[in-house]
Amino acid sequence: MRPFGAMWLAVWVLLTGAAEAQKLPVSRLLEMARSEANSARFREALLASLGEAEIQKGTAVFGEGPDFIWAVESEKLPSLYVDGQPFGTMRHIAGSKIWFHTGTLRTGVSHEFHYLVEGARFGGLTDVAAYGADSYPQPGAPQGKLSEKLVHTSQIYAGMQSDYWIYVPAQYDPATPAALMVWQDGQGFINREAPSRLLTVTDNLIHQKKIPATVLVLIAPGTIGARRMRSIEYDTVTDRYARFLRDEILASVQAKYNIRRDGYSRAIAGQSSGGICAFNVAWFEPDQFSRVLSRIGSFTSIQWKPNELDGGQSYPNMVRKQPKRNIRVWLQDGSEDLENEHGSWPLQNIQMANSLKRQGYDFHFSYGNGTHNQAHANAELPEALTWLWRDYDPAKTEQIYEMEPAEKAKPLFRVKIYNRE
């Protein structure tokens, strides 16, 4: 049974007839699909668990681990396609217009699905995360503690106020300096039940000794009065935000907690503009942060000012032309990411990957079929963090990062046009 399955099943048993109106876990729905697929109870359970409106729109899907169930309302037999391929035959619930299908998906990535009804495309979603075991609470893995919201007023960004939270793992020992990881857009990670699963994944990986005991700093974009500073902080290609973290935020954190000061023991992460921000900080301050996680990174011209200020679109060329930094980088993007006046997210991330490869960086490029969405990155978070912190030795304060032999053997990434015919 999947995590939480026993608890949900107990609730279902206790409430008996009322359970049909409550959201049930996938494990219970799959059991009902096997034993009572044509029952009114199963139909009501699907409506409650997957949502009646979503079933009517063809967007209803519910998964836990590799196990998924789809449901759709249709007069005619719908054909389910997952990641562009036919995915089994839908089953009809007698006396209704509802069709359903159960199946397993590869975990650690996101998936796309849609239907064909009499040859016409219908419904579907483009970013469906399939989480692996490390994204669910695991027995024996103690939970860390999240601080209350802290507020910092900056001098480097005069008058800017930033909310931030500090997450301290259960294994933290004040006598032993802890590793550090800073997350941009930190307000999106403070809820343990949020799609990111960051706090749960961190707990599990520390418990399994796949990553060191790591203090997380979750920092939200700042504001000056009503002015939102996110793009100025994140998309501007200078060392200003790096200095803000080093001299202001981390100075405050280090006053409360025993944090390692070496870049070898520090990582930084973000998504979208926060993704380029993470890379930008390590680029300018590799002695402060040497491990980078960039998810759907905005390596585009958002803050480019011609003849005045570099934009993120310059980074692929800067990586090729400037001295190599001693940093390790995990990049993630999807083929359906943004294309707008600022540039092409997929093409820029491919350019970044090829530039890092040509210059011999220790990097990994995870490229899926997602949109400007965190589903893929959330699903692969355990793998990404394990890769970033691999071979970490707390007895060291530095390491020369080298490209993995398996990556060396691979060719550069190439682009193929697939959507014009």
Secondary structure, DSSP 8 states (H G I E B T S, - for coil): --TTHHHHHHHHHHHGGGGGGS---HHHHHHHHHH-TTSHHHHHHHHHHH-HHHHHHT-EEEEETTEEEEEEE-SS-EEEEETTEEEEE-EE-TTSSEEEEEEE--SSEEEEEEEEETTEEEEEEEEEEE--GGGS--TT----EE---EEEE-TTTTT-EEEEEEEE-TT--TTS-BEEEEEESGGGSS-TTSTT-HHHHHHHHHHTTSS--EEEEEE---EETTEE-HHHHHH--SSHHHHHIIIIIHHHHHHHS-B--SGGGEEEEEETHHHHHHHHHHHH-TTT--EEEEES---SSTT-BTTTB--GGGHHHHHHHS-----EEEEEEETT--EETTEEHHHHHHHHHHHHHHTT-EEEEEEES--SSSHHHHHTHHHHHHHHTTT--TT-S-------HHHHTS--------S--
